[in-house]
Amino acid sequence: MQRRFLLTLLVFILALSGTIPMAVSNPAQADSGEVTATGSTVNVRSGPGLSYEVIGSMKQGDTAQQISRSGDWIEIRHGNADGWVASWLVSTGQAQDTSAQTAVSSVDSLNIRAQADLSSAVLSKMNAGDQAQAIASHGDWTEVQFRNVRGFVSTQYISLTEQKAASTEDPPSEEHAETAQALEKLSSFRIAVDALNVRAEPSLNADIQGSVKKGQVFNVKGMDGNWVQLELTDGKTGWVYAFYGELSDQPVQQANSSDEQVTVLTDGTNLRAQASTSSEVVIRADAGTQLSVAGKEGQWYLVALEDGRQAYIADWVVRAGTSTGPADAETQQPERKAGTLNGLTIVLDPGHGGNDGGTVGVRKTNEKDLTLKTAEILSHHLRSAGAEVVMTRQSDVYVDLRHRVSESHQVAADAFISIHYDATEDSTVSGFTSYYQHPYQQKLAEHINGGLAGKLTLDDRGARKGNYLVLRDNRQAAVLVELGFLSNFNEERIVSSDQFREQAALGLYNGIISYFDSELSE
């Protein structure tokens, strides 16, 4: 009895002195400062994750006090309530005014998005050298005004230059001419929603003249803010909201002849409802299938199907013409300069797919989803540099390993990149690795690993030998990359973010450029 009394007394004294630590109920790190909403609407949630209830919202430009941070989520005090917002939809501190600067795109097909978010709607695109008025900088995103479209572009793909002061002697007619010229470059608008009302005036209060459907493309007659004036099929015009489609400077081109055909290069090639890799798959075609061309939209052919329907197929997965024989060996390849990939064919192999999900992280992340998303980002960079890119899969389907290697041989790939995410029983292991099998693959693996090391903050496990079928049976320069461990709780959180995939894709791109530049110097 006396011993129990003494123990109780000792615990009481230690508690008073603060020796016994209190249990930590929130792993978030304390922080301070102010955040500014960069998206047009930013949801405020009850906890740090998309699964938590939405308890409020912030409008673009709204500010709130930052309380703490947990991973990719920031706890804020907005009004009289506390909640959580995604860090990629806000900027810390006040947005930097860049209205005196011009944003110049350094790549082709740079998306201008409705919000500062990779999942936001694409309003228009800028090509390399195109200029836009920079409005404000929000960290990884810059708000711009481009050809009457106001939206956000990724800061890493632009350069900012000081605007020249406008001369008071410039006649107004020149300004009007420049505006008209910019509008002329907006050739078409593709509908991205199932049904969209067409109005008589650029206002939600205007009369509805009719509706247009998903996938339809119309000529652009003009713009008013975020409203687009379309030339309709009956010769009339009408207005639609730009957020529900995609502006393009590439009009739908009618085929020169009804006899024009394209030949599918690989089995299981997707034909889609719209000219986009994110569009619904209508049907799949095998290698050698010949399709009649009805028109072309950008990098996509509009082709006729046997049942009378039409669908889109990417021009990088087909060969124009009716010949099914090998490409003419005497065809002159375009001259390639350092920093470009003109004339090169690169096969991207997103690991796993379909009933082969790959590894599953401790936070239930599926490897097959990450590999495809990473490959899609990388393919955009490679095509912008001039490469012909072949994807072994473009959707969540199973592709046999030997078929993936066969595809590499069929197109005589200059490089084969297999993308994976790692796992092991030891949850403390972390980092990225680049594997090769044959001596002729080692140099590519080393350059790619160096490119990743320049972009990723994970542990660098180096370029190593790996006995994988896609390497072992591959006659081409090939590498299999493991971009972090899903079996590591902290690393899984990092690699499953959009920001990591962007950096990983850039690292892979830089490594590929470095490898082929080194080939030029030899």
C-alpha positions in Angstrom: 0.0 0.0 0.0 2.8 2.4 0.9 4.7 1.5 -2.3 1.6 2.3 -4.4 1.2 5.6 -2.7 4.9 6.5 -3.3 4.6 5.6 -7.0 1.5 7.7 -7.4 3.1 10.6 -5.7 6.2 10.3 -8.0 4.1 10.3 -11.2 2.2 13.4 -9.9 5.5 15.3 -9.3 6.9 14.3 -12.7 3.7 15.5 -14.4 3.9 18.8 -12.6 7.5 19.3 -13.6 6.8 18.6 -17.3 9.2 15.6 -17.4 6.6 13.3 -18.8 5.9 14.2 -22.5 2.4 14.8 -23.6 1.2 12.6 -26.4 1.4 14.3 -29.8 -2.1 14.3 -31.3 -1.2 16.1 -34.5 1.9 15.4 -36.6 1.6 18.7 -38.4 4.5 21.1 -38.1 3.7 24.5 -36.7 4.1 27.3 -39.2 3.1 30.9 -39.6 2.5 33.5 -42.3 -0.1 34.0 -44.9 -1.4 31.9 -47.9 -3.1 33.2 -51.0 -5.6 31.2 -53.1 -4.3 30.8 -56.7 -7.3 28.7 -58.0 -10.6 30.3 -58.8 -12.1 28.2 -56.0 -10.1 26.4 -53.4 -11.9 24.0 -51.1 -11.2 24.2 -47.3 -11.4 20.8 -45.8 -11.8 19.5 -42.2 -8.5 17.5 -42.4 -5.3 17.2 -44.5 -6.5 15.1 -47.4 -9.0 14.9 -50.3 -11.2 12.4 -48.3 -12.0 15.0 -45.7 -15.3 16.9 -45.7 -15.4 20.3 -47.5 -16.2 22.9 -44.8 -15.7 26.1 -46.8 -14.0 27.6 -49.8 -11.6 30.5 -50.8 -11.9 32.5 -54.0 -8.9 33.4 -56.1 -6.9 36.1 -54.4 -8.4 35.4 -50.9 -5.8 35.3 -48.1 -5.8 33.3 -44.8 -3.5 32.9 -41.9 -1.3 29.8 -42.0 -1.3 27.8 -38.8 0.6 24.6 -39.6 1.6 22.2 -42.4 1.2 18.4 -42.8 2.8 17.0 -46.0 1.2 18.6 -49.0 -1.6 20.2 -46.9 -1.6 23.6 -45.1 -3.8 24.3 -42.0 -5.3 27.8 -42.2 -7.6 30.1 -40.2 -10.1 31.5 -42.7 -12.7 33.8 -41.1 -13.7 32.3 -37.8 -12.9 28.7 -38.7 -9.8 26.5 -39.1 -9.4 24.1 -42.0 -7.0 22.6 -44.5 -6.1 23.5 -48.1 -4.0 21.8 -50.7 -0.5 23.4 -50.9 -0.6 23.2 -54.8 -3.7 25.4 -54.9 -2.3 28.3 -52.8 0.9 30.3 -52.6 2.6 31.3 -49.4 2.9 35.0 -48.9 1.4 37.6 -51.3 1.5 36.9 -55.0 4.3 38.7 -56.7 3.2 41.4 -59.2 4.7 40.7 -62.6 2.5 43.0 -64.6 5.5 44.8 -66.1 6.9 41.6 -67.5 6.3 39.4 -70.5 6.1 35.6 -70.2 7.8 33.8 -73.1 7.1 30.1 -73.6 10.2 27.9 -73.8 8.3 24.8 -75.1 5.6 23.9 -77.6 2.1 23.2 -76.5 2.4 24.8 -73.0 -1.0 24.5 -71.4 -2.8 27.6 -70.1 -5.1 26.4 -67.3 -8.1 27.8 -65.7 -6.6 27.4 -62.2 -3.1 26.8 -60.8 -3.6 23.1 -60.8 -2.5 20.3 -63.2 -6.1 18.8 -63.2 -7.7 22.1 -64.2 -9.2 22.8 -67.6 -6.9 23.8 -70.5 -8.1 27.1 -71.9 -5.4 27.5 -74.6 -1.8 26.6 -75.5 1.4 28.6 -76.1 4.1 27.4 -78.4 7.9 28.0 -78.0 8.5 31.7 -78.5 4.9 32.8 -77.9 4.6 35.8 -75.6 2.0 36.6 -73.0 1.5 39.4 -70.5 2.5 38.2 -67.0 0.0 39.3 -64.4 1.3 37.7 -61.1 3.6 35.0 -59.9 2.3 32.3 -57.6 5.4 30.2 -57.0 5.2 27.2 -59.3 2.5 29.0 -61.4 2.4 32.3 -63.3 -0.9 34.0 -64.2 -0.8 35.3 -67.7 -3.0 37.0 -70.3 -2.6 35.4 -73.7 -4.8 36.3 -76.8 -7.7 37.4 -74.6 -7.4 34.3 -72.4 -6.5 34.7 -68.8 -5.1 31.7 -67.0 -2.1 30.0 -65.4 1.0 28.4 -66.8 3.8 26.4 -65.2 6.6 28.8 -64.2 9.4 26.3 -65.1 8.4 26.4 -68.8 8.5 30.2 -69.3 11.1 33.0 -69.1 10.1 36.5 -67.9 11.4 39.6 -69.7 10.7 43.3 -69.0 8.1 44.8 -71.2 9.0 47.7 -73.3 7.1 50.9 -72.5 4.4 51.7 -75.0 5.1 54.7 -77.2 2.5 57.5 -77.0 3.3 58.0 -80.7 2.1 54.6 -81.8 -1.2 54.9 -83.7 -4.2 53.1 -82.2 -4.7 51.3 -85.5 -1.5 49.2 -84.8 -2.8 48.0 -81.5 -6.1 47.0 -83.1 -4.1 45.2 -85.8 -2.1 43.3 -83.2 -5.3 42.3 -81.4 -6.9 41.2 -84.6 -3.8 39.2 -85.6 -3.8 37.4 -82.2 -7.5 36.5 -82.6 -6.8 35.1 -86.1 -4.4 32.7 -84.5 -7.2 31.2 -82.4 -8.5 29.0 -85.1 -10.6 26.4 -83.3 -12.4 25.5 -80.1 -13.1 21.9 -79.1 -16.0 21.1 -76.8 -14.8 19.1 -73.7 -18.1 18.5 -71.9 -21.1 16.3 -72.8 -23.4 19.2 -73.7 -22.8 22.9 -73.7 -25.3 25.8 -74.2 -24.6 28.3 -77.0 -25.8 31.8 -76.1 -26.6 34.8 -78.2 -24.3 37.1 -76.2 -21.3 36.5 -73.9 -23.4 36.3 -70.8 -25.1 33.7 -68.7 -28.2 35.8 -68.9 -28.3 35.8 -72.7 -30.8 33.7 -74.7 -29.8 30.0 -75.4 -29.5 29.5 -79.2 -28.8 25.8 -79.0 -26.2 23.4 -77.7 -23.1 21.6 -78.9 -21.7 18.2 -78.0 -18.5 16.8 -76.6 -15.7 16.4 -79.3 -17.2 18.9 -81.8 -14.7 21.5 -83.1 -15.7 25.0 -84.4 -14.0 27.9 -85.9 -13.4 30.9 -83.5 -14.8 34.2 -84.6 -13.8 36.3 -81.6 -13.5 36.5 -77.8 -14.8 38.6 -75.0 -13.1 37.9 -71.7 -13.5 34.1 -71.0 -16.3 33.8 -73.6 -15.6 32.4 -77.1 -17.6 33.2 -80.2 -18.1 30.2 -82.4 -19.0 29.8 -86.1 -21.7 27.2 -86.0 -22.5 24.7 -88.7 -25.6 26.5 -90.0 -23.5 29.7 -90.7 -24.7 31.4 -87.5 -22.5 32.4 -84.5 -22.9 31.9 -80.8 -21.0 32.3 -77.5 -19.8 29.6 -75.1 -17.7 29.7 -71.9 -14.0 29.0 -72.5 -13.7 26.8 -69.4 -15.7 24.0 -71.1 -13.4 23.4 -74.0 -9.9 23.9 -75.4 -8.7 26.7 -77.7 -6.2 25.9 -80.4 -4.3 27.7 -83.1 -4.6 24.5 -85.3 -7.8 24.3 -87.3 -9.4 21.0 -88.3 -7.8 20.1 -91.6 -9.9 18.3 -94.1 -8.2 15.3 -95.8 -6.9 16.1 -99.3 -8.4 12.9 -100.6 -10.9 10.3 -99.5 -8.2 7.7 -100.4 -5.7 8.9 -97.7 -5.0 6.2 -95.2 -2.9 5.5 -92.1 -1.5 2.2 -90.9 -1.5 1.2 -87.2 2.0 0.4 -86.0 1.3 -1.6 -82.8 -1.3 -4.0 -81.4 -3.8 -2.6 -79.0 -3.5 0.9 -80.3 -6.3 3.2 -78.8 -8.8 5.0 -81.1 -10.4 7.8 -79.0 -13.6 9.8 -79.0 -11.7 13.1 -79.0 -8.2 14.2 -80.0 -6.8 13.7 -76.5 -5.0 10.9 -74.6 -7.4 11.4 -71.7 -10.5 10.9 -73.9 -12.6 7.7 -73.9 -11.3 4.8 -75.9 -13.8 3.9 -78.7 -12.0 0.8 -80.0 -8.5 -0.7 -80.2 -6.7 -1.7 -83.4 -3.9 -4.1 -84.1 -0.6 -3.5 -86.0 -1.2 -3.4 -89.8 -4.8 -2.1 -89.6 -5.4 0.5 -92.3 -7.8 3.3 -91.6 -9.3 5.9 -94.0 -8.6 9.5 -93.0 -11.5 11.9 -92.7 -9.5 14.9 -91.4 -6.8 16.0 -89.0 -6.8 18.0 -85.8 -3.3 19.0 -84.5 -1.4 15.7 -84.0 -4.5 13.5 -84.3 -6.1 11.9 -87.4 -9.9 11.7 -87.6 -10.5 8.2 -89.1 -13.5 6.2 -90.3 -14.5 2.9 -88.7 -16.1 0.0 -90.3 -19.4 0.5 -88.4 -19.7 4.1 -89.8 -18.5 5.9 -86.7 -15.5 8.1 -86.6 -12.7 8.2 -84.0 -9.3 9.9 -83.4 -5.9 8.2 -83.5 -2.6 9.9 -82.6 -0.2 10.5 -85.6 2.7 9.1 -83.5 1.2 5.6 -83.4 0.5 5.3 -87.2 2.4 5.6 -90.5 0.8 7.7 -93.2 0.1 5.9 -96.5 -1.0 2.4 -97.4 2.3 0.6 -97.4 2.8 -2.0 -94.7 6.4 -2.7 -95.5 9.4 -1.4 -93.6 10.3 2.3 -93.8 12.6 3.3 -96.6 16.1 3.0 -95.3 17.2 5.7 -97.7 14.8 8.3 -96.3 16.9 11.2 -95.1 16.6 11.8 -91.4 16.2 15.4 -90.2 19.4 16.9 -88.9 19.6 16.7 -85.2 21.3 19.4 -83.1 22.4 19.3 -79.4 19.4 19.7 -77.1 16.9 18.2 -79.6 15.6 14.7 -80.4 14.7 15.2 -84.0 14.6 11.9 -86.0 14.8 9.7 -82.9 12.3 7.1 -81.8 11.8 6.5 -78.1 9.6 3.8 -76.6 8.1 4.6 -73.2 7.0 1.6 -71.2 4.7 2.4 -68.2 5.2 -0.6 -66.0 2.4 -3.1 -65.2 -1.3 -2.3 -66.1 -4.7 -4.1 -66.1 -4.8 -7.1 -63.9 -1.0 -6.6 -63.2 -1.2 -3.7 -60.7 2.5 -3.9 -59.7 3.3 -3.1 -56.1 0.8 -1.5 -53.7 2.1 1.1 -51.2 1.5 1.2 -47.5 -0.9 4.1 -48.2 -2.6 1.9 -50.9 -1.0 3.6 -53.9 -1.1 1.5 -57.0 2.2 1.4 -59.0 0.5 0.9 -62.3 -1.3 4.3 -62.0 1.9 6.2 -61.1 3.9 4.7 -64.0 1.3 5.7 -66.6 0.9 9.2 -65.3 4.7 9.7 -65.2 5.1 8.3 -68.8 2.4 10.7 -70.1 4.2 13.7 -68.7 7.6 12.5 -70.1 6.1 11.8 -73.5 5.0 15.5 -73.8 8.6 16.7 -73.1 10.1 14.3 -75.6 7.7 15.2 -78.4 8.3 18.9 -77.8 12.0 18.2 -78.4 11.2 16.5 -81.7 11.2 12.8 -80.8 8.7 10.2 -82.1 7.3 8.6 -78.9 5.7 5.1 -78.8 3.9 4.1 -75.6 3.6 0.4 -74.9 0.3 1.1 -73.2 -1.8 4.3 -73.1 -4.5 3.1 -70.6 -5.0 0.7 -67.8 -4.5 -2.5 -69.8 -2.3 -5.6 -69.4 0.6 -5.8 -71.9 2.8 -8.9 -72.0 6.5 -8.2 -71.3 7.6 -9.9 -74.5 5.2 -7.7 -76.5 6.8 -4.6 -75.0 10.2 -5.8 -76.1 8.8 -6.7 -79.5 7.5 -3.2 -79.9 11.0 -1.8 -79.2 12.4 -4.0 -81.9 9.6 -3.3 -84.4 10.1 0.5 -84.4 13.9 0.2 -84.0 13.8 2.3 -80.9 16.8 4.6 -80.2 16.0 4.3 -76.5 13.6 2.1 -74.5 12.6 3.5 -71.1 10.6 1.3 -68.7 9.1 3.2 -65.7 8.5 1.6 -62.4 8.2 2.3 -58.6 10.0 0.1 -56.2 9.1 -1.9 -53.0 10.9 -4.1 -50.5 10.2 -5.8 -47.2 12.5 -3.3 -45.4 10.3 -0.2 -45.1 13.4 2.0 -44.3 14.9 1.5 -47.8 14.4 4.5 -50.1 15.7 6.1 -53.3 15.7 5.8 -57.1 17.7 3.3 -59.2 18.5 3.0 -62.9 19.0 -0.6 -64.1 20.6 -2.0 -67.3 21.6 -5.5 -68.4 23.9 -5.4 -71.4 27.0 -3.2 -71.9 25.3 -1.3 -74.7 22.7 -0.2 -72.2 25.0 1.0 -69.5 25.7 4.5 -70.9 22.0 5.3 -71.3 21.3 4.1 -67.7 24.1 6.3 -66.3 23.0 9.4 -68.1 19.3 8.9 -67.1 20.4 8.4 -63.5 22.4 11.6 -63.6 19.3 13.4 -64.9 17.2 12.1 -62.1 19.8 13.0 -59.5 19.6 16.6 -60.7 15.8 16.8 -60.1 15.0 14.5 -57.3 15.8 14.9 -53.6 15.5 11.1 -52.9 18.5 8.9 -52.2 20.5 8.2 -55.4 21.1 4.4 -55.6 23.0 4.8 -58.9 23.0 2.9 -62.2 23.1 -0.9 -61.6 22.8 -4.2 -63.4 19.4 -5.7 -63.3 18.2 -9.0 -64.7 14.8 -7.9 -66.1 13.2 -9.4 -69.2 12.6 -6.0 -70.9 16.3 -5.4 -70.6 17.6 -8.9 -71.0 15.7 -9.6 -74.3 16.0 -6.1 -75.7 18.4 -5.5 -78.6 18.0 -1.7 -78.2 19.5 0.7 -75.7 17.2 0.2 -72.7 16.9 1.1 -69.1 14.4 0.3 -66.3 14.1 3.0 -63.7 12.6 2.6 -60.2 11.5 6.1 -59.1 11.2 5.6 -55.3 9.9 3.0 -52.8 6.2 2.6 -52.2 7.0 0.4 -49.3 8.5 3.4 -47.5 5.6 5.4 -45.9 7.2 8.8 -46.2 8.6 8.2 -49.7 5.2 6.9 -50.9 3.6 10.2 -49.9 6.3 12.1 -51.9 6.2 10.0 -55.1 2.4 10.0 -55.3 2.3 13.8 -55.6 1.8 15.6 -59.0 4.9 17.7 -58.2 7.1 14.7 -57.9 5.9 13.2 -61.2 6.7 16.5 -62.9 10.2 16.5 -61.5 10.8 12.8 -62.2 9.7 13.3 -65.8 12.0 16.3 -66.2 14.9 14.3 -64.7 14.3 11.5 -67.2 14.0 14.0 -70.0 17.3 15.7 -69.1 19.0 12.3 -68.9 17.8 11.3 -72.3 18.9 14.7 -73.8 22.3 14.3 -72.2 22.7 10.8 -73.5 21.9 11.7 -77.2 24.0 14.9 -77.0 27.0 12.7 -75.9 26.4 10.5 -78.9 26.7 13.6 -81.2 30.1 14.4 -79.8 31.5 11.0 -80.5 
